[in-house]
Amino acid sequence: MELQDMNVVDASDRGPARESTSADVDELTERAAAMQLESAPSPMPRSPGLRLQIPNPFEPSDQPVTDELMQTASPVSSGQRVAAAPALPQPPRFEGRTMQHRRNFMRRYETYLTAINALQTQWGGAFAKPVGACIESRTKRMVARYEFNTAPHLITEEQWIGYSMKANTPSHVDYASVDEAMKKLQMRTTWPEPESRMMNLQADLEAVLDQLNLTELAFEHEQRRIVKYLANALAPVSFKAAIATKLTLHENKR
């Protein structure tokens, strides 16, 4: 009897303990669920004026820049987000003296800005270094003294952009010089692929036009002249003759 009574008492004592333990487990489960909900990733709030794409200052555009939906390697719907910190692209440095130096700087800055824009996402992004901050200090003081007649810190970002873009305006258009320079243009047959030969020839042609600052102007107003330059530079001779015949037939149809 005493053993049975002890078993009954022990069972009665363990009953509330089990209920308490079950309640504790339920409470812990609820807390864990709440913690998971609180730690779940959510879209970062964005201001109405936020632009994911930084506009190119050297490329005039009449259309306003709008937000674009950008792809990400860890979308929100998956419930997890993987963050990485890639090495930021380094901005170019301008310490040139000539218009060609300015044009080279603008091309490098456009390449840099393209890399920066590739890092822009709805969760964060990278800041682009302004054009004025990319100019070497001694060069900046000299330009401020002779071009703007003011102190460097008084020159605005728009003025630095305008200073760089002046280099895109041709100062002298002389197609006789272009014709003479293009006489040296020649297709190199070192590469077996036709695409490689043509790409190299086109790059050589644009190098001549860039040196004379006539690339945009020539492609806009002198397309026939450009086709003539390319046709005269083709190789081997049989290929050059075949293209010349096709161009003649095409001109007769027009």
Buried (B, 14 or more C-beta within 10 A) or exposed (E): EEEEEEEEEEEEEEEEEEEEEEEEEEEEEEEEEEEEEEEEBEEEEEEEEEEBBBBBBBEEEEEEEEEEEBEEEBEBEEEEBEEEEEEBBEBBEBBBEEBEBBBBBBEBBBEBBEBBBBBBBBBEBBEBBEBBEBBEEEBBEBBBEEEBEEEBEEBEEEBBBEBBBEBBEBEEBEBEBBEEBBEEBEBEEEEEEEEEBBEBBEEBBBEBBBBBBBBEBBEEEBEEEBEBBBEBBBEEEEBBEEBEEEEEEEEEEE
